[in-house]
């Protein structure tokens, strides 16, 4: 389809907005595939941000790059393009026409090449008032085939990042790297109960576009020049809910220290000596780092299977590894650790029901009471050095097969 044909069919192009989005416009001229000027008519808009060449468009790639907009029904594809192209490269504008009548009712999808451009357009145009008093409404579009998700609880939405990096990176370096993209509201660092860095942080910006720009740039930088020891990984944080324990703020650390002191006092009271003898892991709670550092300590009663930890809150109830779905994490280690070492690590990410080590192998499963916690653990603990040269890799486990304790021929993560 050449530009001459497209120009003669401009009325039809509004029904096929992806075609028009592949052309550039010269000021005051007809659409021109090379960005030149022609005789379209005086006052026609110039779109410097429109994609220059036709190419297949992945509407939901990258994520958050497509907007759902509500504009006056009198708007055309060209007007919408003019409004949004000043914020970045617009790949397509798709008008949503009324099926019975085929007329445009005011809803459209605007697709940018980058999510940061879409976020900037949303921030500038959502709620904008036109001369006739009508408002433009802009929101992130839900991926095709999915219903619009609930708000993530952040103000503004999608402005909080989940970041992983090597645990030796100083906090000041993390702050400086993200501060260059915009104003930071907060940076929350995740630590162990003993105060050791985990190489995990939540970075909250005051603007969505700043957060998305940081995600894009750091991801691109790591793809070209990966950071030694461990790459920086950045993604939009999951909605707030169950958060890993152990932030760096002094109030949290003070509470942890008080709890350790209280446990120590309880263990010294009459009648508790026998309980402590049956549950050696209790002493580890009162001595920071002791549980993870002693190979002989264990947080299970004597006589129980040392390769299995089960939450005391479950009592005698059986752990159903398939309920709820996707609530179990499969992990592999470069060197076998004890359940007593693994349980506190996995417990940081939510309500843990059980930890199971496969006998004779450096792998196992961690079972949570919900899929959100499992996904957080799988993401945060994938390809991470957890100390003393031990690398852990993790993923959401496949459903357990009926009648077996573990899935046969599980793919190795190493």
Secondary structure by P-SEA (a helix, b strand, c coil): ccaaaaaaacccccccaaaaaaccccccccccccccccccccbbbbbccccccccccccccccccbbbbbccccccaaaaaaaccccccccccccccccccccccbbbbbbbccaaaaaaaaaccccccccccbbbbbcccccccccccccccccccccbbbbbccccccaaaaaaaaaaaccccbbbbbbccccccccbbbbbbccaaaaaaaaaaaaaaaaacccccccccccccccccccccccccaaaaaaaaaaaaaaaaaaacccaaaaaaaccaaaaaacccccccccccccccccccccbbbbccccccccccccccccbbbbcccccccaaaaaaaaaccccccbbbbccccccbbbbcccaaaaaaaaaaaccccccccbbbbbcccccccccccccccccccc
